[in-house]
């Protein structure tokens, strides 16, 4: 496994997972859940997201092609547009999860935290397309490492957010990450268009 190839795969996926945005998610959840329940939410949502991404990585093209009759370029272009929109939203105001006081723990672990906040359309698309770009072992390790770092960030959201707020760097970093995510979404759209044009030329 070439280190440059692995780093390219990892940083691309890491930007899509966007752990910095999860700081806002966890901080908003602290108002409704105690520490034990919060850790349960973080652990189970990350595990569920990882399972979803691995399933799509292994069988995503078959699921898209045979079950939903979709071409990968259509999924890339659509999800790239969604990612572009989310990136601009993060650039403008960050990501905050609003939870009603009556919401049960089980109601939010899978949706919306695991899917789509961690394993969203963009990350699922990346999980489907990365094996052909970087190879299956490289893509798998990159996904596992990115989710592991996301889990660490979410588990340590309180001290990380406190440190960043002390130096007034939390919101600027969120907006910078939003810009990166928007750029990744734009690239995903261009990649989808390129795949579509390439198939027309065959």
PyMOL commands that place a pseudoatom at each C-alpha (Angstrom):
pseudoatom trace, name=CA, resn=UNK, resi=1, chain=A, elem=C, hetatm=0, pos=[0.000, 0.000, 0.000]
pseudoatom trace, name=CA, resn=UNK, resi=2, chain=A, elem=C, hetatm=0, pos=[1.567, 3.303, -1.124]
pseudoatom trace, name=CA, resn=UNK, resi=3, chain=A, elem=C, hetatm=0, pos=[1.534, 5.884, 1.672]
pseudoatom trace, name=CA, resn=UNK, resi=4, chain=A, elem=C, hetatm=0, pos=[0.551, 8.687, -0.713]
pseudoatom trace, name=CA, resn=UNK, resi=5, chain=A, elem=C, hetatm=0, pos=[-2.416, 6.686, -1.969]
pseudoatom trace, name=CA, resn=UNK, resi=6, chain=A, elem=C, hetatm=0, pos=[-3.526, 5.892, 1.576]
pseudoatom trace, name=CA, resn=UNK, resi=7, chain=A, elem=C, hetatm=0, pos=[-3.207, 9.520, 2.714]
pseudoatom trace, name=CA, resn=UNK, resi=8, chain=A, elem=C, hetatm=0, pos=[-5.218, 10.703, -0.276]
pseudoatom trace, name=CA, resn=UNK, resi=9, chain=A, elem=C, hetatm=0, pos=[-7.988, 8.215, 0.517]
pseudoatom trace, name=CA, resn=UNK, resi=10, chain=A, elem=C, hetatm=0, pos=[-7.931, 8.949, 4.238]
pseudoatom trace, name=CA, resn=UNK, resi=11, chain=A, elem=C, hetatm=0, pos=[-7.996, 12.744, 4.015]
pseudoatom trace, name=CA, resn=UNK, resi=12, chain=A, elem=C, hetatm=0, pos=[-10.740, 12.681, 1.375]
pseudoatom trace, name=CA, resn=UNK, resi=13, chain=A, elem=C, hetatm=0, pos=[-12.920, 10.482, 3.573]
pseudoatom trace, name=CA, resn=UNK, resi=14, chain=A, elem=C, hetatm=0, pos=[-11.957, 12.321, 6.765]
pseudoatom trace, name=CA, resn=UNK, resi=15, chain=A, elem=C, hetatm=0, pos=[-13.150, 15.609, 5.250]
pseudoatom trace, name=CA, resn=UNK, resi=16, chain=A, elem=C, hetatm=0, pos=[-16.466, 13.979, 4.349]
pseudoatom trace, name=CA, resn=UNK, resi=17, chain=A, elem=C, hetatm=0, pos=[-17.017, 12.547, 7.835]
pseudoatom trace, name=CA, resn=UNK, resi=18, chain=A, elem=C, hetatm=0, pos=[-16.118, 16.002, 9.196]
pseudoatom trace, name=CA, resn=UNK, resi=19, chain=A, elem=C, hetatm=0, pos=[-15.583, 15.257, 12.916]
pseudoatom trace, name=CA, resn=UNK, resi=20, chain=A, elem=C, hetatm=0, pos=[-15.418, 18.971, 13.779]
pseudoatom trace, name=CA, resn=UNK, resi=21, chain=A, elem=C, hetatm=0, pos=[-19.099, 19.361, 12.976]
pseudoatom trace, name=CA, resn=UNK, resi=22, chain=A, elem=C, hetatm=0, pos=[-19.877, 16.556, 15.421]
pseudoatom trace, name=CA, resn=UNK, resi=23, chain=A, elem=C, hetatm=0, pos=[-18.628, 18.755, 18.251]
pseudoatom trace, name=CA, resn=UNK, resi=24, chain=A, elem=C, hetatm=0, pos=[-21.792, 20.816, 17.868]
pseudoatom trace, name=CA, resn=UNK, resi=25, chain=A, elem=C, hetatm=0, pos=[-23.920, 17.674, 17.731]
pseudoatom trace, name=CA, resn=UNK, resi=26, chain=A, elem=C, hetatm=0, pos=[-22.518, 16.293, 20.976]
pseudoatom trace, name=CA, resn=UNK, resi=27, chain=A, elem=C, hetatm=0, pos=[-22.619, 19.642, 22.757]
pseudoatom trace, name=CA, resn=UNK, resi=28, chain=A, elem=C, hetatm=0, pos=[-26.305, 20.046, 21.896]
pseudoatom trace, name=CA, resn=UNK, resi=29, chain=A, elem=C, hetatm=0, pos=[-27.065, 16.508, 23.090]
pseudoatom trace, name=CA, resn=UNK, resi=30, chain=A, elem=C, hetatm=0, pos=[-25.522, 17.240, 26.492]
pseudoatom trace, name=CA, resn=UNK, resi=31, chain=A, elem=C, hetatm=0, pos=[-28.586, 19.307, 27.348]
pseudoatom trace, name=CA, resn=UNK, resi=32, chain=A, elem=C, hetatm=0, pos=[-30.865, 16.261, 27.050]
pseudoatom trace, name=CA, resn=UNK, resi=33, chain=A, elem=C, hetatm=0, pos=[-28.799, 13.219, 28.070]
pseudoatom trace, name=CA, resn=UNK, resi=34, chain=A, elem=C, hetatm=0, pos=[-26.471, 12.318, 30.920]
pseudoatom trace, name=CA, resn=UNK, resi=35, chain=A, elem=C, hetatm=0, pos=[-22.871, 11.198, 30.378]
pseudoatom trace, name=CA, resn=UNK, resi=36, chain=A, elem=C, hetatm=0, pos=[-23.673, 7.460, 30.284]
pseudoatom trace, name=CA, resn=UNK, resi=37, chain=A, elem=C, hetatm=0, pos=[-26.431, 7.849, 27.689]
pseudoatom trace, name=CA, resn=UNK, resi=38, chain=A, elem=C, hetatm=0, pos=[-24.308, 10.280, 25.686]
pseudoatom trace, name=CA, resn=UNK, resi=39, chain=A, elem=C, hetatm=0, pos=[-21.449, 7.779, 25.505]
pseudoatom trace, name=CA, resn=UNK, resi=40, chain=A, elem=C, hetatm=0, pos=[-23.940, 5.079, 24.457]
pseudoatom trace, name=CA, resn=UNK, resi=41, chain=A, elem=C, hetatm=0, pos=[-25.212, 7.315, 21.658]
pseudoatom trace, name=CA, resn=UNK, resi=42, chain=A, elem=C, hetatm=0, pos=[-21.679, 8.084, 20.479]
pseudoatom trace, name=CA, resn=UNK, resi=43, chain=A, elem=C, hetatm=0, pos=[-20.509, 4.452, 20.586]
pseudoatom trace, name=CA, resn=UNK, resi=44, chain=A, elem=C, hetatm=0, pos=[-23.541, 2.939, 18.878]
pseudoatom trace, name=CA, resn=UNK, resi=45, chain=A, elem=C, hetatm=0, pos=[-23.945, 5.654, 16.250]
pseudoatom trace, name=CA, resn=UNK, resi=46, chain=A, elem=C, hetatm=0, pos=[-20.328, 5.372, 15.136]
pseudoatom trace, name=CA, resn=UNK, resi=47, chain=A, elem=C, hetatm=0, pos=[-20.499, 1.572, 15.058]
pseudoatom trace, name=CA, resn=UNK, resi=48, chain=A, elem=C, hetatm=0, pos=[-23.720, 1.677, 13.047]
pseudoatom trace, name=CA, resn=UNK, resi=49, chain=A, elem=C, hetatm=0, pos=[-22.264, 4.212, 10.623]
pseudoatom trace, name=CA, resn=UNK, resi=50, chain=A, elem=C, hetatm=0, pos=[-19.170, 2.065, 10.117]
pseudoatom trace, name=CA, resn=UNK, resi=51, chain=A, elem=C, hetatm=0, pos=[-21.314, -1.017, 9.432]
pseudoatom trace, name=CA, resn=UNK, resi=52, chain=A, elem=C, hetatm=0, pos=[-23.407, 0.905, 6.887]
pseudoatom trace, name=CA, resn=UNK, resi=53, chain=A, elem=C, hetatm=0, pos=[-20.309, 2.212, 5.110]
pseudoatom trace, name=CA, resn=UNK, resi=54, chain=A, elem=C, hetatm=0, pos=[-18.643, -1.209, 4.945]
pseudoatom trace, name=CA, resn=UNK, resi=55, chain=A, elem=C, hetatm=0, pos=[-21.824, -2.779, 3.547]
pseudoatom trace, name=CA, resn=UNK, resi=56, chain=A, elem=C, hetatm=0, pos=[-21.986, -0.132, 0.831]
pseudoatom trace, name=CA, resn=UNK, resi=57, chain=A, elem=C, hetatm=0, pos=[-18.275, -0.447, 0.141]
pseudoatom trace, name=CA, resn=UNK, resi=58, chain=A, elem=C, hetatm=0, pos=[-18.610, -4.202, -0.403]
pseudoatom trace, name=CA, resn=UNK, resi=59, chain=A, elem=C, hetatm=0, pos=[-21.946, -4.296, -2.216]
pseudoatom trace, name=CA, resn=UNK, resi=60, chain=A, elem=C, hetatm=0, pos=[-22.848, -0.699, -2.956]
pseudoatom trace, name=CA, resn=UNK, resi=61, chain=A, elem=C, hetatm=0, pos=[-22.642, -0.797, -6.743]
pseudoatom trace, name=CA, resn=UNK, resi=62, chain=A, elem=C, hetatm=0, pos=[-24.727, -3.977, -6.837]
pseudoatom trace, name=CA, resn=UNK, resi=63, chain=A, elem=C, hetatm=0, pos=[-27.322, -2.440, -4.512]
pseudoatom trace, name=CA, resn=UNK, resi=64, chain=A, elem=C, hetatm=0, pos=[-27.468, 0.762, -6.538]
pseudoatom trace, name=CA, resn=UNK, resi=65, chain=A, elem=C, hetatm=0, pos=[-27.453, -0.983, -9.910]
pseudoatom trace, name=CA, resn=UNK, resi=66, chain=A, elem=C, hetatm=0, pos=[-29.706, -3.992, -9.354]
pseudoatom trace, name=CA, resn=UNK, resi=67, chain=A, elem=C, hetatm=0, pos=[-31.992, -2.903, -6.516]
pseudoatom trace, name=CA, resn=UNK, resi=68, chain=A, elem=C, hetatm=0, pos=[-32.510, 0.767, -7.348]
pseudoatom trace, name=CA, resn=UNK, resi=69, chain=A, elem=C, hetatm=0, pos=[-31.414, 0.692, -11.017]
pseudoatom trace, name=CA, resn=UNK, resi=70, chain=A, elem=C, hetatm=0, pos=[-29.071, 3.639, -10.493]
pseudoatom trace, name=CA, resn=UNK, resi=71, chain=A, elem=C, hetatm=0, pos=[-25.731, 4.319, -12.122]
pseudoatom trace, name=CA, resn=UNK, resi=72, chain=A, elem=C, hetatm=0, pos=[-22.873, 5.360, -9.855]
pseudoatom trace, name=CA, resn=UNK, resi=73, chain=A, elem=C, hetatm=0, pos=[-22.455, 8.674, -11.692]
pseudoatom trace, name=CA, resn=UNK, resi=74, chain=A, elem=C, hetatm=0, pos=[-26.075, 9.650, -10.891]
pseudoatom trace, name=CA, resn=UNK, resi=75, chain=A, elem=C, hetatm=0, pos=[-25.426, 8.923, -7.213]
pseudoatom trace, name=CA, resn=UNK, resi=76, chain=A, elem=C, hetatm=0, pos=[-22.160, 10.880, -7.321]
pseudoatom trace, name=CA, resn=UNK, resi=77, chain=A, elem=C, hetatm=0, pos=[-23.707, 13.948, -8.937]
pseudoatom trace, name=CA, resn=UNK, resi=78, chain=A, elem=C, hetatm=0, pos=[-26.753, 13.988, -6.653]
pseudoatom trace, name=CA, resn=UNK, resi=79, chain=A, elem=C, hetatm=0, pos=[-24.819, 13.390, -3.454]
pseudoatom trace, name=CA, resn=UNK, resi=80, chain=A, elem=C, hetatm=0, pos=[-22.151, 15.835, -4.556]
pseudoatom trace, name=CA, resn=UNK, resi=81, chain=A, elem=C, hetatm=0, pos=[-24.852, 18.483, -4.818]
pseudoatom trace, name=CA, resn=UNK, resi=82, chain=A, elem=C, hetatm=0, pos=[-26.132, 17.579, -1.342]
pseudoatom trace, name=CA, resn=UNK, resi=83, chain=A, elem=C, hetatm=0, pos=[-22.598, 17.759, 0.026]
pseudoatom trace, name=CA, resn=UNK, resi=84, chain=A, elem=C, hetatm=0, pos=[-22.023, 21.110, -1.667]
pseudoatom trace, name=CA, resn=UNK, resi=85, chain=A, elem=C, hetatm=0, pos=[-25.168, 22.456, 0.009]
pseudoatom trace, name=CA, resn=UNK, resi=86, chain=A, elem=C, hetatm=0, pos=[-24.192, 21.052, 3.417]
pseudoatom trace, name=CA, resn=UNK, resi=87, chain=A, elem=C, hetatm=0, pos=[-20.717, 22.498, 3.057]
pseudoatom trace, name=CA, resn=UNK, resi=88, chain=A, elem=C, hetatm=0, pos=[-22.138, 25.966, 2.452]
pseudoatom trace, name=CA, resn=UNK, resi=89, chain=A, elem=C, hetatm=0, pos=[-24.451, 25.543, 5.452]
pseudoatom trace, name=CA, resn=UNK, resi=90, chain=A, elem=C, hetatm=0, pos=[-21.476, 24.599, 7.602]
pseudoatom trace, name=CA, resn=UNK, resi=91, chain=A, elem=C, hetatm=0, pos=[-19.546, 27.535, 6.159]
pseudoatom trace, name=CA, resn=UNK, resi=92, chain=A, elem=C, hetatm=0, pos=[-22.311, 29.937, 7.149]
pseudoatom trace, name=CA, resn=UNK, resi=93, chain=A, elem=C, hetatm=0, pos=[-23.483, 28.677, 10.542]
pseudoatom trace, name=CA, resn=UNK, resi=94, chain=A, elem=C, hetatm=0, pos=[-21.975, 25.285, 11.494]
pseudoatom trace, name=CA, resn=UNK, resi=95, chain=A, elem=C, hetatm=0, pos=[-24.018, 22.184, 12.323]
pseudoatom trace, name=CA, resn=UNK, resi=96, chain=A, elem=C, hetatm=0, pos=[-26.276, 22.029, 15.348]
pseudoatom trace, name=CA, resn=UNK, resi=97, chain=A, elem=C, hetatm=0, pos=[-28.602, 19.133, 16.138]
pseudoatom trace, name=CA, resn=UNK, resi=98, chain=A, elem=C, hetatm=0, pos=[-31.829, 20.211, 17.816]
pseudoatom trace, name=CA, resn=UNK, resi=99, chain=A, elem=C, hetatm=0, pos=[-33.345, 17.497, 20.004]
pseudoatom trace, name=CA, resn=UNK, resi=100, chain=A, elem=C, hetatm=0, pos=[-36.714, 17.725, 21.719]
pseudoatom trace, name=CA, resn=UNK, resi=101, chain=A, elem=C, hetatm=0, pos=[-36.707, 16.979, 25.433]
pseudoatom trace, name=CA, resn=UNK, resi=102, chain=A, elem=C, hetatm=0, pos=[-39.079, 14.051, 24.882]
pseudoatom trace, name=CA, resn=UNK, resi=103, chain=A, elem=C, hetatm=0, pos=[-36.929, 12.359, 22.242]
pseudoatom trace, name=CA, resn=UNK, resi=104, chain=A, elem=C, hetatm=0, pos=[-35.843, 8.856, 23.234]
pseudoatom trace, name=CA, resn=UNK, resi=105, chain=A, elem=C, hetatm=0, pos=[-32.244, 7.737, 22.992]
pseudoatom trace, name=CA, resn=UNK, resi=106, chain=A, elem=C, hetatm=0, pos=[-33.013, 4.904, 20.558]
pseudoatom trace, name=CA, resn=UNK, resi=107, chain=A, elem=C, hetatm=0, pos=[-34.811, 7.292, 18.233]
pseudoatom trace, name=CA, resn=UNK, resi=108, chain=A, elem=C, hetatm=0, pos=[-31.695, 9.271, 17.352]
pseudoatom trace, name=CA, resn=UNK, resi=109, chain=A, elem=C, hetatm=0, pos=[-28.834, 6.743, 17.368]
pseudoatom trace, name=CA, resn=UNK, resi=110, chain=A, elem=C, hetatm=0, pos=[-29.443, 5.364, 13.866]
pseudoatom trace, name=CA, resn=UNK, resi=111, chain=A, elem=C, hetatm=0, pos=[-31.302, 8.373, 12.447]
pseudoatom trace, name=CA, resn=UNK, resi=112, chain=A, elem=C, hetatm=0, pos=[-30.180, 11.114, 12.303]
pseudoatom trace, name=CA, resn=UNK, resi=113, chain=A, elem=C, hetatm=0, pos=[-26.793, 10.651, 14.011]
pseudoatom trace, name=CA, resn=UNK, resi=114, chain=A, elem=C, hetatm=0, pos=[-25.410, 7.444, 12.445]
pseudoatom trace, name=CA, resn=UNK, resi=115, chain=A, elem=C, hetatm=0, pos=[-27.222, 8.154, 9.166]
pseudoatom trace, name=CA, resn=UNK, resi=116, chain=A, elem=C, hetatm=0, pos=[-26.952, 10.735, 7.692]
pseudoatom trace, name=CA, resn=UNK, resi=117, chain=A, elem=C, hetatm=0, pos=[-24.778, 12.792, 10.063]
pseudoatom trace, name=CA, resn=UNK, resi=118, chain=A, elem=C, hetatm=0, pos=[-21.863, 10.331, 10.073]
pseudoatom trace, name=CA, resn=UNK, resi=119, chain=A, elem=C, hetatm=0, pos=[-22.669, 8.014, 7.167]
pseudoatom trace, name=CA, resn=UNK, resi=120, chain=A, elem=C, hetatm=0, pos=[-24.387, 10.491, 4.906]
pseudoatom trace, name=CA, resn=UNK, resi=121, chain=A, elem=C, hetatm=0, pos=[-24.935, 10.512, 1.143]
pseudoatom trace, name=CA, resn=UNK, resi=122, chain=A, elem=C, hetatm=0, pos=[-21.427, 11.831, 0.482]
pseudoatom trace, name=CA, resn=UNK, resi=123, chain=A, elem=C, hetatm=0, pos=[-19.654, 9.308, 2.714]
pseudoatom trace, name=CA, resn=UNK, resi=124, chain=A, elem=C, hetatm=0, pos=[-21.746, 6.451, 1.314]
pseudoatom trace, name=CA, resn=UNK, resi=125, chain=A, elem=C, hetatm=0, pos=[-20.887, 7.541, -2.219]
pseudoatom trace, name=CA, resn=UNK, resi=126, chain=A, elem=C, hetatm=0, pos=[-17.217, 7.704, -1.272]
pseudoatom trace, name=CA, resn=UNK, resi=127, chain=A, elem=C, hetatm=0, pos=[-17.410, 4.240, 0.294]
pseudoatom trace, name=CA, resn=UNK, resi=128, chain=A, elem=C, hetatm=0, pos=[-18.873, 2.898, -2.963]
pseudoatom trace, name=CA, resn=UNK, resi=129, chain=A, elem=C, hetatm=0, pos=[-16.389, 4.623, -5.281]
pseudoatom trace, name=CA, resn=UNK, resi=130, chain=A, elem=C, hetatm=0, pos=[-13.154, 4.541, -3.252]
pseudoatom trace, name=CA, resn=UNK, resi=131, chain=A, elem=C, hetatm=0, pos=[-12.281, 0.848, -3.805]
pseudoatom trace, name=CA, resn=UNK, resi=132, chain=A, elem=C, hetatm=0, pos=[-12.045, 1.419, -7.558]
pseudoatom trace, name=CA, resn=UNK, resi=133, chain=A, elem=C, hetatm=0, pos=[-9.924, 4.536, -7.002]
pseudoatom trace, name=CA, resn=UNK, resi=134, chain=A, elem=C, hetatm=0, pos=[-7.581, 3.388, -4.240]
pseudoatom trace, name=CA, resn=UNK, resi=135, chain=A, elem=C, hetatm=0, pos=[-8.106, -0.367, -3.886]
pseudoatom trace, name=CA, resn=UNK, resi=136, chain=A, elem=C, hetatm=0, pos=[-10.263, -2.253, -1.385]
pseudoatom trace, name=CA, resn=UNK, resi=137, chain=A, elem=C, hetatm=0, pos=[-7.691, -2.623, 1.462]
pseudoatom trace, name=CA, resn=UNK, resi=138, chain=A, elem=C, hetatm=0, pos=[-6.706, 1.056, 1.310]
pseudoatom trace, name=CA, resn=UNK, resi=139, chain=A, elem=C, hetatm=0, pos=[-10.324, 2.220, 1.228]
pseudoatom trace, name=CA, resn=UNK, resi=140, chain=A, elem=C, hetatm=0, pos=[-11.304, -0.064, 4.111]
pseudoatom trace, name=CA, resn=UNK, resi=141, chain=A, elem=C, hetatm=0, pos=[-8.460, 1.111, 6.369]
pseudoatom trace, name=CA, resn=UNK, resi=142, chain=A, elem=C, hetatm=0, pos=[-9.123, 4.750, 5.477]
pseudoatom trace, name=CA, resn=UNK, resi=143, chain=A, elem=C, hetatm=0, pos=[-12.814, 4.396, 6.388]
pseudoatom trace, name=CA, resn=UNK, resi=144, chain=A, elem=C, hetatm=0, pos=[-12.095, 2.604, 9.674]
pseudoatom trace, name=CA, resn=UNK, resi=145, chain=A, elem=C, hetatm=0, pos=[-9.478, 5.179, 10.687]
pseudoatom trace, name=CA, resn=UNK, resi=146, chain=A, elem=C, hetatm=0, pos=[-11.701, 8.143, 9.812]
pseudoatom trace, name=CA, resn=UNK, resi=147, chain=A, elem=C, hetatm=0, pos=[-14.624, 6.726, 11.829]
pseudoatom trace, name=CA, resn=UNK, resi=148, chain=A, elem=C, hetatm=0, pos=[-12.267, 5.907, 14.723]
pseudoatom trace, name=CA, resn=UNK, resi=149, chain=A, elem=C, hetatm=0, pos=[-11.043, 9.520, 14.821]
pseudoatom trace, name=CA, resn=UNK, resi=150, chain=A, elem=C, hetatm=0, pos=[-14.634, 10.725, 14.575]
pseudoatom trace, name=CA, resn=UNK, resi=151, chain=A, elem=C, hetatm=0, pos=[-15.474, 8.547, 17.605]
pseudoatom trace, name=CA, resn=UNK, resi=152, chain=A, elem=C, hetatm=0, pos=[-12.523, 9.955, 19.569]
pseudoatom trace, name=CA, resn=UNK, resi=153, chain=A, elem=C, hetatm=0, pos=[-13.562, 13.531, 18.743]
pseudoatom trace, name=CA, resn=UNK, resi=154, chain=A, elem=C, hetatm=0, pos=[-17.166, 12.898, 19.764]
pseudoatom trace, name=CA, resn=UNK, resi=155, chain=A, elem=C, hetatm=0, pos=[-16.134, 11.191, 23.014]
pseudoatom trace, name=CA, resn=UNK, resi=156, chain=A, elem=C, hetatm=0, pos=[-13.912, 14.177, 23.857]
pseudoatom trace, name=CA, resn=UNK, resi=157, chain=A, elem=C, hetatm=0, pos=[-16.197, 16.893, 22.493]
pseudoatom trace, name=CA, resn=UNK, resi=158, chain=A, elem=C, hetatm=0, pos=[-16.512, 18.833, 25.762]
pseudoatom trace, name=CA, resn=UNK, resi=159, chain=A, elem=C, hetatm=0, pos=[-12.780, 19.430, 26.434]
pseudoatom trace, name=CA, resn=UNK, resi=160, chain=A, elem=C, hetatm=0, pos=[-12.042, 19.963, 22.724]
pseudoatom trace, name=CA, resn=UNK, resi=161, chain=A, elem=C, hetatm=0, pos=[-14.817, 22.563, 22.370]
pseudoatom trace, name=CA, resn=UNK, resi=162, chain=A, elem=C, hetatm=0, pos=[-13.755, 24.244, 25.618]
pseudoatom trace, name=CA, resn=UNK, resi=163, chain=A, elem=C, hetatm=0, pos=[-10.142, 24.488, 24.430]
pseudoatom trace, name=CA, resn=UNK, resi=164, chain=A, elem=C, hetatm=0, pos=[-11.126, 25.847, 21.031]
pseudoatom trace, name=CA, resn=UNK, resi=165, chain=A, elem=C, hetatm=0, pos=[-13.557, 28.367, 22.509]
pseudoatom trace, name=CA, resn=UNK, resi=166, chain=A, elem=C, hetatm=0, pos=[-10.839, 29.608, 24.856]
pseudoatom trace, name=CA, resn=UNK, resi=167, chain=A, elem=C, hetatm=0, pos=[-8.796, 30.678, 21.837]
pseudoatom trace, name=CA, resn=UNK, resi=168, chain=A, elem=C, hetatm=0, pos=[-11.801, 31.575, 19.644]
pseudoatom trace, name=CA, resn=UNK, resi=169, chain=A, elem=C, hetatm=0, pos=[-10.916, 29.050, 16.942]
pseudoatom trace, name=CA, resn=UNK, resi=170, chain=A, elem=C, hetatm=0, pos=[-13.904, 26.660, 17.030]
pseudoatom trace, name=CA, resn=UNK, resi=171, chain=A, elem=C, hetatm=0, pos=[-16.229, 28.575, 14.705]
pseudoatom trace, name=CA, resn=UNK, resi=172, chain=A, elem=C, hetatm=0, pos=[-13.478, 29.534, 12.225]
pseudoatom trace, name=CA, resn=UNK, resi=173, chain=A, elem=C, hetatm=0, pos=[-12.434, 25.869, 11.983]
pseudoatom trace, name=CA, resn=UNK, resi=174, chain=A, elem=C, hetatm=0, pos=[-16.035, 24.775, 11.406]
pseudoatom trace, name=CA, resn=UNK, resi=175, chain=A, elem=C, hetatm=0, pos=[-16.359, 27.255, 8.566]
pseudoatom trace, name=CA, resn=UNK, resi=176, chain=A, elem=C, hetatm=0, pos=[-13.030, 26.233, 7.044]
pseudoatom trace, name=CA, resn=UNK, resi=177, chain=A, elem=C, hetatm=0, pos=[-14.130, 22.586, 7.174]
pseudoatom trace, name=CA, resn=UNK, resi=178, chain=A, elem=C, hetatm=0, pos=[-17.433, 23.590, 5.579]
pseudoatom trace, name=CA, resn=UNK, resi=179, chain=A, elem=C, hetatm=0, pos=[-15.496, 25.182, 2.719]
pseudoatom trace, name=CA, resn=UNK, resi=180, chain=A, elem=C, hetatm=0, pos=[-13.457, 21.995, 2.280]
pseudoatom trace, name=CA, resn=UNK, resi=181, chain=A, elem=C, hetatm=0, pos=[-16.588, 19.852, 2.276]
pseudoatom trace, name=CA, resn=UNK, resi=182, chain=A, elem=C, hetatm=0, pos=[-18.201, 22.139, -0.318]
pseudoatom trace, name=CA, resn=UNK, resi=183, chain=A, elem=C, hetatm=0, pos=[-15.090, 21.791, -2.487]
pseudoatom trace, name=CA, resn=UNK, resi=184, chain=A, elem=C, hetatm=0, pos=[-15.184, 18.000, -2.119]
pseudoatom trace, name=CA, resn=UNK, resi=185, chain=A, elem=C, hetatm=0, pos=[-18.846, 18.052, -3.153]
pseudoatom trace, name=CA, resn=UNK, resi=186, chain=A, elem=C, hetatm=0, pos=[-17.984, 20.096, -6.234]
pseudoatom trace, name=CA, resn=UNK, resi=187, chain=A, elem=C, hetatm=0, pos=[-15.250, 17.621, -7.130]
pseudoatom trace, name=CA, resn=UNK, resi=188, chain=A, elem=C, hetatm=0, pos=[-17.709, 14.747, -6.656]
pseudoatom trace, name=CA, resn=UNK, resi=189, chain=A, elem=C, hetatm=0, pos=[-20.119, 16.389, -9.107]
pseudoatom trace, name=CA, resn=UNK, resi=190, chain=A, elem=C, hetatm=0, pos=[-17.333, 16.825, -11.660]
pseudoatom trace, name=CA, resn=UNK, resi=191, chain=A, elem=C, hetatm=0, pos=[-16.273, 13.198, -11.146]
pseudoatom trace, name=CA, resn=UNK, resi=192, chain=A, elem=C, hetatm=0, pos=[-19.833, 12.031, -11.766]
pseudoatom trace, name=CA, resn=UNK, resi=193, chain=A, elem=C, hetatm=0, pos=[-20.106, 14.135, -14.901]
pseudoatom trace, name=CA, resn=UNK, resi=194, chain=A, elem=C, hetatm=0, pos=[-16.759, 12.763, -16.076]
pseudoatom trace, name=CA, resn=UNK, resi=195, chain=A, elem=C, hetatm=0, pos=[-17.934, 9.193, -15.508]
pseudoatom trace, name=CA, resn=UNK, resi=196, chain=A, elem=C, hetatm=0, pos=[-21.152, 9.899, -17.413]
pseudoatom trace, name=CA, resn=UNK, resi=197, chain=A, elem=C, hetatm=0, pos=[-19.293, 11.467, -20.363]
pseudoatom trace, name=CA, resn=UNK, resi=198, chain=A, elem=C, hetatm=0, pos=[-16.818, 8.578, -20.334]
pseudoatom trace, name=CA, resn=UNK, resi=199, chain=A, elem=C, hetatm=0, pos=[-19.643, 6.035, -20.616]
pseudoatom trace, name=CA, resn=UNK, resi=200, chain=A, elem=C, hetatm=0, pos=[-21.184, 7.961, -23.507]
pseudoatom trace, name=CA, resn=UNK, resi=201, chain=A, elem=C, hetatm=0, pos=[-17.866, 7.823, -25.336]
pseudoatom trace, name=CA, resn=UNK, resi=202, chain=A, elem=C, hetatm=0, pos=[-17.623, 4.016, -25.032]
for i in range(1, 202): cmd.bond("trace and resi %d" % i, "trace and resi %d" % (i + 1))
show_as sticks, trace
zoom trace
